[in-house]
Amino acid sequence: VKLPLYAEAGIPEVWLVNLKENLLEVYREPREGRYRSIRLLSPSEPVSPLAFPEISLPWAPSP
């Protein structure tokens, strides 16, 4: 799994669509090879990227 590599490289934010659970996984705050903040969002919850916090995006997995 690449998440530890991304955290180790200092990638500030990673979004993963979990099709099995119908969730958006948002990983933030990389430290020591892992992400300290993990949010699980349902399709009804909007999300804002760290780079553009003023933007609120809806999301939904592809049918």
N, C-alpha and C positions, 0 to 999 in steps of 0.2 A: 504494500500500500504506500502511496506516495505522500500522504499527509505529513509524516515525520520529516521527509526530505524538504517539503515546502516550508515547514516551520523552521527547520534548521537553516534554510536559505533566507529566512526573514520575510517570506511572502506574507504581507499583512492580513490578507483575507482570502478565503477559499469558499466557494459555493459548490455544493454537490446536490444534485437532484436524486433523491432516493425514491425510485419508482415503486419498489416493493412496498414501502410504507406510506407512499404518497406525501412525502415531506421534502422541504428544502432544508439542507443542513448548512449552516453558516458558521465557519470557523474563523476566529479572530484572536489577536494577542499572542503571536508566536513567541515562545520562550523555551530554551533548552530542548529543542526537538519536538515540541508538542504545542497545541493550541490551548490557551487558558480559558477562552470563551467559546462555547458551543451553543448555538441556538437551533432549535428544531421548529420550523414554521410550516403550518398547514397552508393549502392553497388560498385560503381566505385572508391570510396575513400578508401585508405588504412588507417589502424589505428595502433598505437604503444601503447602497454601497458606501464604504468608508471614503472613497475618493470623491463622492458627490452626495453628501449627507442630506442636502436639500431636496433630493429626488427620492420619491417613494414609488417603488415598482411593484405592480401586482405580479404574481407568478402562478403558473399552472403547468403541470407536466403535459407532455404531448399525449393526445388520445391514442 
